[in-house]
Amino acid sequence: METETTVYNPQKGRLETIYVGFTKDNTTWFNNCRSPRDVYMITDFEGGLLIGEFDYTHPVWIYDISRESIGYSQKRAKGLLRTHT
């Protein structure tokens, strides 16, 4: 089931509404989150990556990268957020 989700697109510098299905096949969830800026999920989406933090901000959509290309790493996802936002 796809869900309407608002994401921040740093390539365009704006918020966008997309429809995405979060499944075990396209999403990695991290259960070790303790602070608000920890990455809690990464999702492959249309040739890019959605990265969600453990807070009330919108997930960030970064083009041309995948979970596999960052080794399904929470730490590498956090680094991508630092360089793209």
C-alpha positions as CSV (number, residue, x, y, z in Angstrom):
1,M,0.0,0.0,0.0
2,E,1.4,3.4,-1.0
3,T,1.2,6.3,1.4
4,E,1.2,10.0,0.6
5,T,4.4,11.3,2.1
6,T,5.9,14.8,2.2
7,V,9.6,14.8,1.6
8,Y,12.3,17.4,1.4
9,N,14.0,17.4,-2.0
10,P,17.4,19.2,-1.7
11,Q,18.1,19.0,-5.4
12,K,15.0,21.3,-5.9
13,G,15.2,23.0,-2.6
14,R,11.6,22.4,-1.7
15,L,9.1,20.0,-0.1
16,E,7.3,17.6,-2.4
17,T,4.4,15.2,-2.0
18,I,5.1,11.6,-3.2
19,Y,3.4,8.3,-3.0
20,V,5.7,5.6,-1.6
21,G,5.1,2.1,-0.2
22,F,7.4,1.3,2.8
23,T,8.0,-2.5,2.7
24,K,10.6,-4.9,4.0
25,D,11.9,-5.2,0.4
26,N,12.7,-1.4,-0.1
27,T,13.2,-0.1,3.5
28,T,15.8,-0.7,6.2
29,W,14.6,0.3,9.7
30,F,17.1,1.1,12.5
31,N,15.9,0.3,16.1
32,N,18.8,1.9,17.9
33,C,17.6,5.5,17.7
34,R,17.9,7.5,20.9
35,S,18.3,11.1,19.9
36,P,16.1,13.2,17.5
37,R,18.6,13.5,14.7
38,D,19.4,9.7,14.5
39,V,18.5,8.1,11.1
40,Y,15.6,5.7,11.7
41,M,15.0,4.5,8.2
42,I,16.3,4.4,4.6
43,T,14.1,3.6,1.7
44,D,14.9,3.0,-2.0
45,F,12.6,5.2,-4.1
46,E,12.6,5.8,-7.9
47,G,16.4,5.5,-8.3
48,G,17.1,7.6,-5.1
49,L,17.1,7.2,-1.4
50,L,14.6,8.5,1.3
51,I,16.3,9.1,4.6
52,G,14.1,9.7,7.7
53,E,15.4,11.0,11.0
54,F,14.0,10.1,14.4
55,D,12.1,13.5,14.8
56,Y,9.3,15.5,13.2
57,T,11.2,16.6,10.1
58,H,10.3,15.3,6.7
59,P,12.3,12.5,5.1
60,V,15.0,13.7,2.7
61,W,15.0,12.4,-0.9
62,I,18.5,12.1,-2.4
63,Y,18.8,11.2,-6.1
64,D,21.1,8.6,-7.7
65,I,22.0,6.6,-4.6
66,S,20.6,3.4,-3.0
67,R,20.7,1.5,0.2
68,E,23.0,-1.0,-1.4
69,S,25.5,1.7,-2.6
70,I,25.9,2.9,1.0
71,G,26.1,-0.6,2.4
72,Y,22.7,-0.3,4.2
73,S,24.6,1.9,6.7
74,Q,22.9,4.2,9.2
75,K,26.2,6.1,9.6
76,R,26.6,6.7,5.8
77,A,23.0,7.8,5.5
78,K,23.7,10.4,8.2
79,G,26.7,11.6,6.3
80,L,24.6,12.0,3.2
81,L,22.2,14.2,5.1
82,R,25.0,16.4,6.3
83,T,26.3,17.0,2.7
84,H,22.8,17.4,1.1
85,T,20.9,19.6,3.6
